[in-house]
Amino acid sequence: MSINRSFLDQSVEQLRPVLVGIAERLHDTPELAYQEFRAAGWLADAIEAEGLSVERELGGLPTAFRARLGQGAPRVAILAEYDALPEIGHACGHNLIAAGALGAFLAIGRAARASGTLDGSVELIGTPAEEGGGGKIRLLDAGVFAGVDVAMMYHPYDRDMLAHPALATTRLTFTFRGAPAHAAIAPWDGQSALTACLETFRLIDSQRVHFRDGVRVHGIVSDGGQAVNIIPERAACVFQLRATTLVELERVTAIAVRCARGAALASGVEVEIEELTGYKSMRNNLTLARRFGETLAALGRPAPEGDASVGAGSTDMGDVSHAVPSIHPYLAICDKGHALCHQHAFAACARSPRGHDTAATAAKAMARTTLDLLEDAALLERVRAEFAAQ
């Protein structure tokens, strides 16, 4: 028996005070990667308040959790993010991601109880540390996604897009070690680690003409020396590299490493290189994204598949999408061009009535799409076939 979609929508509206409360509480109490103890606790408490059980400390991560509805296959996972950024808090809108995911899950639970049926199982997985910590990767490694048929989430933005790309990324730390000397009395006795550090930036900039479209390389000096009157014995920089494919990312990584080694050689210093593996590119399942778009249109919010005029970031949802058919659509919480992720103005939008409305719409669309997957075997088969062909 099919669950009535209007009942889902009504359930989300009934839950709106809870969802807004969660979104605002997260926004007002931002927590960084793997420190989201209050956020995970509040979300788990809201689930338990509906009479549902929660598996806390999922996959060995203290701030991860999972709740389940129904049993058996197919298994659909709705993902929640709730970590914040240093200094600018929820300037990526993860508080709204969490509220939307919670709303979709609880609405499905209420509908299933009312109808007495659920053709498969639905999971709400709380995934910490998207902002550089790779929480979903650790959950993948722990086997949390084993047996999951489809995964979905949404992300706030300044426009609606059903299947925008996300870039593969990695992070490199270059630590240079030279020899100190008095900068005025005997600078010739020193080998400047800072010179090599700065030269690395210049060399990498010289190679940008050889990068393919979509590549992004950006860095900071994390250690510029110990004192202004000492030839720096130690200096360090950190670069984040992004590309549309893992193959191109590997090529660009090799170029950056070559630049650092060349700078060290020219400056007569040593360099230590550490790579922190980042995220894979996003494999948007278009079959599923288009069905999500149909649900949005039915809710009065038609959305384009993408927008070539806007750039792309990175997310550990990309890693999930390489393991499980996935979608990561974007929904506007402000006017186009008003603000983008990681800006103060975007953080303000994440605590606005429009942001709360978008979270509710996302909850309804994800709940509807989830039930479509559970009830329409042909749709699920098309989703699987596209994933197998990628």
Summary of the structure (lengths in Angstrom):
residues: 390
radius of gyration: 23.3
end to end distance: 33.1
largest distance: 86.2
contacts: 1432
relative contact order: 0.18
helix: 44%
strand: 19%
